[in-house]
Amino acid sequence: MYLLKFKKNLVEKVWGGRGFESTLGFKLPTAELYGESWEVSCHPAGMSYVENGDMEGESLEKLFKEFGKDLVGEEIVQKYGEKFPLLIKYLDINDKLSVQVHPSDEYALRVEKEFGKSEVWYVMEASEDAKLILGLKKEITKEMYKEKVIKQDFTGLFNEVKVKKGDFIDVKPGVVHGTLEGSILICEIQQNSDTTYRIYDFDREVNGVKRELHLDKAMDVIKFGEEVKISSESSRTKIEIEDAKIEELIRGEYFSIDRLLINGTFEDPAYKNFKVYSILDGEGILTSKSVQYKIEKGDTYFIPAKTEVSIKGYLEVMKSYI
């Protein structure tokens, strides 16, 4: 196995922009607005295909079936069977992201026949006026919410939060979320699911038609009174080693994430399961088994299980693993 880089699956969105091109250096295929880049995905809505090496053109789905534990780790295969567990994206949000909520595993597997969606957002860039919807106001009960939604009155329901570059947001299943103001570039790590229940889309029309809402299902899964955890760079514990700092962003049921700040050479030992590196800033060289890979801002690399790597350069890297 070698380090895999997948082709970017770019998705047009009404709330998207051109930030992938201007900030991350992606080559966008048309002049349209792009809101998502699916970086590592084994989901039929946006399958990843290898871009480098002998496996170029192969799907992650095929590799997962063919190589199993050698690709992802024996523990992952035992726990998830034939379902690849993660989905990693970049988001470029320049208009209001619909107010939405995601289901838990229990609900989604029963109703949608796929994983629920626990996800996290790392804010790579944000305008000064960037503001999100994160949860409902504390005083909102299920009865109050239902009464207002029936009337299509969404005033006073949502908790509004200003965010900035470097914020890390844990969006658990059942948490109502969306965006309100400004522009924001996000690295998103989530369970392998494409299930979203839309609550309010600001009466926006796409091709003359309002997008579908999912009010009944949303009502089923919303967690009232749930608080959203946000950490900033200044509040996180850092482990300093030679040439690098490591920030522990989350240790969760579905994934663990570290932010690596590298100024020199960082040795990352072999790990029982796969890892994914999202290159948030900088450039350098990624080395494995004497093979070198040039890396730069916006790149994403899949590190197979039990693979030792080193990173050299001045870089900010999001490391996702299970």
C-alpha positions as CSV (number, residue, x, y, z in Angstrom):
1,M,0.0,0.0,0.0
2,Y,1.1,3.6,-0.6
3,L,-0.2,7.0,0.3
4,L,-3.3,7.8,-1.7
5,K,-4.5,11.1,-3.1
6,F,-8.0,11.2,-4.4
7,K,-9.5,13.4,-7.2
8,K,-11.5,16.2,-5.8
9,N,-15.3,15.8,-6.2
10,L,-16.4,19.4,-6.6
11,V,-20.1,20.2,-6.0
12,E,-22.0,23.3,-7.1
13,K,-24.1,24.9,-4.4
14,V,-26.4,27.9,-4.3
15,W,-24.6,29.1,-1.2
16,G,-21.1,28.4,-2.6
17,G,-18.4,30.7,-4.0
18,R,-15.0,30.7,-5.6
19,G,-12.9,30.3,-2.5
20,F,-11.6,26.9,-3.5
21,E,-9.9,28.6,-6.3
22,S,-8.8,31.9,-4.7
23,T,-7.8,30.5,-1.3
24,L,-7.0,26.8,-1.8
25,G,-5.7,26.9,-5.3
26,F,-8.1,24.4,-6.8
27,K,-8.8,24.6,-10.5
28,L,-12.6,25.0,-10.8
29,P,-14.1,23.5,-14.0
30,T,-16.7,26.2,-14.6
31,A,-17.6,29.7,-13.6
32,E,-20.3,28.5,-11.3
33,L,-20.4,28.7,-7.5
34,Y,-18.9,25.7,-5.7
35,G,-19.7,24.9,-2.1
36,E,-18.3,21.4,-1.4
37,S,-15.1,19.5,-2.3
38,W,-15.5,15.8,-1.3
39,E,-11.9,14.8,-0.4
40,V,-12.2,11.3,1.0
41,S,-15.6,9.6,0.4
42,C,-16.9,6.0,0.0
43,H,-20.4,7.3,-0.4
44,P,-22.4,6.8,-3.6
45,A,-23.4,10.4,-3.6
46,G,-19.7,11.4,-4.2
47,M,-17.3,8.5,-4.6
48,S,-13.5,9.1,-4.3
49,Y,-11.2,7.9,-7.1
50,V,-7.5,7.6,-6.8
51,E,-5.4,10.3,-8.5
52,N,-1.9,9.0,-8.0
53,G,0.2,5.9,-8.4
54,D,-0.5,2.4,-9.7
55,M,-4.1,2.5,-8.4
56,E,-5.0,5.6,-10.3
57,G,-8.7,5.6,-11.4
58,E,-9.7,3.0,-8.8
59,S,-12.6,3.9,-6.4
60,L,-12.2,3.9,-2.7
61,E,-15.1,1.5,-2.5
62,K,-13.2,-1.1,-4.7
63,L,-10.0,-0.7,-2.7
64,F,-11.9,-1.1,0.6
65,K,-13.5,-4.3,-0.6
66,E,-10.2,-5.6,-2.1
67,F,-7.7,-4.7,0.5
68,G,-9.9,-4.5,3.7
69,K,-7.8,-4.5,6.8
70,D,-4.5,-3.8,4.9
71,L,-6.1,-0.5,3.8
72,V,-8.0,0.6,6.9
73,G,-7.0,-1.7,9.7
74,E,-8.4,-4.9,11.2
75,E,-10.2,-3.0,14.0
76,I,-12.1,-0.9,11.4
77,V,-13.2,-4.0,9.4
78,Q,-14.4,-5.7,12.6
79,K,-16.4,-2.7,13.7
80,Y,-17.8,-1.4,10.5
81,G,-17.8,-4.4,8.2
82,E,-18.3,-3.3,4.6
83,K,-19.2,0.3,5.5
84,F,-16.3,2.8,5.3
85,P,-16.7,5.0,8.3
86,L,-15.6,8.6,7.4
87,L,-16.4,11.3,4.9
88,I,-14.1,14.4,4.7
89,K,-14.9,17.6,2.8
90,Y,-14.0,21.2,2.4
91,L,-16.9,23.7,2.5
92,D,-16.9,27.2,1.0
93,I,-20.0,29.0,2.4
94,N,-20.8,32.5,1.1
95,D,-24.6,32.6,1.6
96,K,-26.9,31.2,4.2
97,L,-26.5,27.5,4.6
98,S,-30.0,26.0,5.2
99,V,-31.0,25.5,8.9
100,Q,-30.7,21.7,9.3
101,V,-30.2,18.8,11.6
102,H,-28.7,15.4,11.3
103,P,-29.9,12.1,12.8
104,S,-28.1,9.7,15.1
105,D,-27.0,6.2,14.1
106,E,-30.0,4.7,15.7
107,Y,-32.5,6.8,13.8
108,A,-30.7,6.9,10.5
109,L,-29.9,3.2,10.2
110,R,-33.6,2.5,11.0
111,V,-35.2,5.1,8.7
112,E,-32.6,5.9,6.0
113,K,-30.5,2.7,6.0
114,E,-27.2,4.5,6.4
115,F,-25.1,5.9,9.2
116,G,-26.2,8.9,11.2
117,K,-24.1,12.1,10.9
118,S,-21.9,13.3,13.7
119,E,-19.7,16.0,12.2
120,V,-17.1,18.6,13.2
121,W,-16.1,21.9,11.5
122,Y,-12.7,23.5,11.6
123,V,-12.8,27.1,10.5
124,M,-10.0,27.7,8.1
125,E,-11.0,31.2,7.1
126,A,-13.9,33.5,8.2
127,S,-15.0,37.0,7.4
128,E,-15.3,39.4,10.4
129,D,-19.1,39.2,10.3
130,A,-19.2,35.4,10.1
131,K,-22.1,34.1,12.2
132,L,-23.6,30.6,12.5
133,I,-26.8,29.1,13.9
134,L,-25.7,26.5,16.5
135,G,-28.5,24.9,18.5
136,L,-31.8,26.3,19.7
137,K,-32.2,28.9,22.4
138,K,-32.2,27.3,25.9
139,E,-35.7,28.3,26.6
140,I,-37.2,26.7,23.5
141,T,-39.1,23.5,24.3
142,K,-40.4,20.9,21.8
143,E,-43.9,22.3,22.2
144,M,-42.8,25.9,21.5
145,Y,-40.7,24.8,18.5
146,K,-43.6,22.8,17.0
147,E,-46.1,25.6,17.4
148,K,-43.8,28.2,15.7
149,V,-42.7,25.8,12.9
150,I,-46.3,25.0,12.0
151,K,-46.8,28.7,11.5
152,Q,-43.5,28.9,9.5
153,D,-42.3,31.4,12.1
154,F,-38.6,30.9,12.8
155,T,-38.0,34.1,14.7
156,G,-36.4,33.7,18.2
157,L,-35.7,30.0,17.8
158,F,-32.0,29.8,17.0
159,N,-28.8,30.3,19.0
160,E,-26.6,32.7,16.9
161,V,-22.8,32.5,17.4
162,K,-20.0,34.6,15.9
163,V,-17.0,32.5,14.8
164,K,-13.5,33.1,13.7
165,K,-10.5,31.5,12.0
166,G,-9.2,28.6,14.1
167,D,-12.5,27.7,15.8
168,F,-13.4,24.0,16.1
169,I,-17.1,23.1,16.4
170,D,-18.5,19.8,17.4
171,V,-21.9,19.4,15.6
172,K,-23.5,16.3,17.2
173,P,-26.6,14.6,15.8
174,G,-29.7,16.4,16.9
175,V,-28.0,19.9,16.9
176,V,-29.8,22.4,14.7
177,H,-27.2,24.3,12.7
178,G,-26.7,26.6,9.7
179,T,-25.0,29.9,8.7
180,L,-26.4,33.4,8.9
181,E,-23.9,36.0,7.9
182,G,-20.5,36.4,6.2
183,S,-18.3,33.9,4.5
184,I,-16.6,30.9,6.0
185,L,-14.2,28.2,4.7
186,I,-14.4,24.9,6.6
187,C,-12.7,21.5,6.8
188,E,-15.5,19.1,7.7
189,I,-14.9,15.6,9.1
190,Q,-18.1,13.5,9.5
191,Q,-19.5,10.0,9.6
192,N,-20.0,8.5,6.2
193,S,-23.5,9.8,5.6
194,D,-25.4,12.1,3.3
195,T,-28.6,12.4,5.4
196,T,-29.6,16.0,6.3
197,Y,-33.0,17.2,7.4
198,R,-33.7,20.7,6.2
199,I,-35.7,22.9,8.6
200,Y,-35.6,26.3,6.9
201,D,-34.0,27.5,3.7
202,F,-34.8,31.2,4.0
203,D,-37.5,30.9,1.3
204,R,-34.7,30.5,-1.3
205,E,-35.5,29.2,-4.8
206,V,-33.3,27.0,-7.0
207,N,-34.3,27.0,-10.6
208,G,-37.6,28.7,-9.5
209,V,-38.5,26.0,-6.9
210,K,-38.0,26.1,-3.2
211,R,-35.9,23.2,-1.8
212,E,-37.6,20.4,0.0
213,L,-38.0,20.7,3.8
214,H,-38.0,17.7,6.2
215,L,-39.9,19.1,9.2
216,D,-41.3,15.9,10.5
217,K,-38.1,14.0,10.5
218,A,-36.3,17.0,11.9
219,M,-38.8,17.1,14.8
220,D,-38.0,13.4,15.5
221,V,-34.3,13.9,15.9
222,I,-33.7,17.4,17.4
223,K,-32.1,17.4,20.8
224,F,-33.6,20.3,22.7
225,G,-31.3,22.1,25.2
226,E,-28.2,20.6,23.6
227,E,-25.2,22.9,23.9
228,V,-22.6,23.1,21.2
229,K,-18.9,22.9,22.1
230,I,-16.6,25.4,20.4
231,S,-12.9,25.5,21.1
232,S,-10.4,28.1,19.8
233,E,-6.6,27.9,19.4
234,S,-6.0,29.8,22.7
235,S,-8.2,27.4,24.7
236,R,-6.8,24.1,23.5
237,T,-4.1,22.1,25.1
238,K,-0.9,21.9,23.1
239,I,1.8,19.2,23.2
240,E,5.1,20.6,22.1
241,I,7.7,18.2,20.5
242,E,10.7,18.9,18.4
243,D,9.7,20.9,15.3
244,A,6.0,20.5,16.0
245,K,3.0,21.3,18.2
246,I,0.0,18.9,18.5
247,E,-3.5,20.1,19.5
248,E,-6.0,17.5,20.5
249,L,-9.3,18.7,18.9
250,I,-11.5,15.8,19.7
251,R,-11.5,12.2,21.0
252,G,-14.9,10.9,20.0
253,E,-16.9,7.7,19.3
254,Y,-16.7,8.1,15.6
255,F,-13.4,9.8,15.0
256,S,-10.4,11.5,16.7
257,I,-8.7,14.6,15.3
258,D,-5.4,16.4,15.9
259,R,-4.2,19.7,14.5
260,L,-0.5,19.6,13.7
261,L,1.6,22.7,13.5
262,I,4.9,21.7,11.9
263,N,8.0,23.7,11.5
264,G,10.7,21.3,10.5
265,T,10.3,17.5,10.4
266,F,7.5,15.6,12.1
267,E,7.7,11.8,12.4
268,D,4.3,10.1,12.6
269,P,4.7,6.4,13.7
270,A,2.7,3.6,12.1
271,Y,-0.8,3.3,13.5
272,K,-3.1,0.3,13.6
273,N,-5.8,2.0,11.5
274,F,-5.8,4.4,8.6
275,K,-5.3,8.2,8.9
276,V,-6.2,11.2,6.7
277,Y,-4.1,14.3,6.5
278,S,-5.9,17.5,5.4
279,I,-3.3,20.2,4.5
280,L,-4.8,23.4,5.8
281,D,-1.9,25.6,5.1
282,G,1.7,25.7,4.0
283,E,3.7,23.3,1.8
284,G,6.3,20.6,2.3
285,I,7.2,16.9,1.7
286,L,5.4,13.8,2.9
287,T,7.6,10.7,2.9
288,S,6.7,7.0,3.3
289,K,8.8,4.0,2.5
290,S,11.4,6.3,0.8
291,V,8.8,7.7,-1.5
292,Q,8.3,11.5,-1.4
293,Y,5.0,13.3,-2.1
294,K,4.9,17.1,-2.5
295,I,2.1,18.5,-0.4
296,E,0.5,21.9,-0.3
297,K,-2.5,23.8,1.1
298,G,-5.8,22.1,0.0
299,D,-4.3,18.7,-0.5
300,T,-5.7,15.6,1.2
301,Y,-3.8,12.3,1.7
302,F,-5.0,8.9,2.9
303,I,-2.5,7.1,5.0
304,P,-3.1,3.3,5.0
305,A,-3.1,1.3,8.2
306,K,0.3,0.5,9.8
307,T,2.1,3.0,7.6
308,E,4.9,5.2,9.1
309,V,5.3,8.7,7.6
310,S,7.3,11.8,8.1
311,I,6.3,15.4,7.2
312,K,8.8,18.1,6.4
313,G,8.0,21.7,5.9
314,Y,6.1,24.6,7.5
315,L,2.6,23.3,7.6
316,E,-0.8,23.2,9.4
317,V,-2.3,19.7,9.1
318,M,-5.6,18.2,10.3
319,K,-5.0,14.6,11.2
320,S,-8.2,12.4,11.3
321,Y,-8.3,8.9,12.5
322,I,-10.3,6.3,14.4
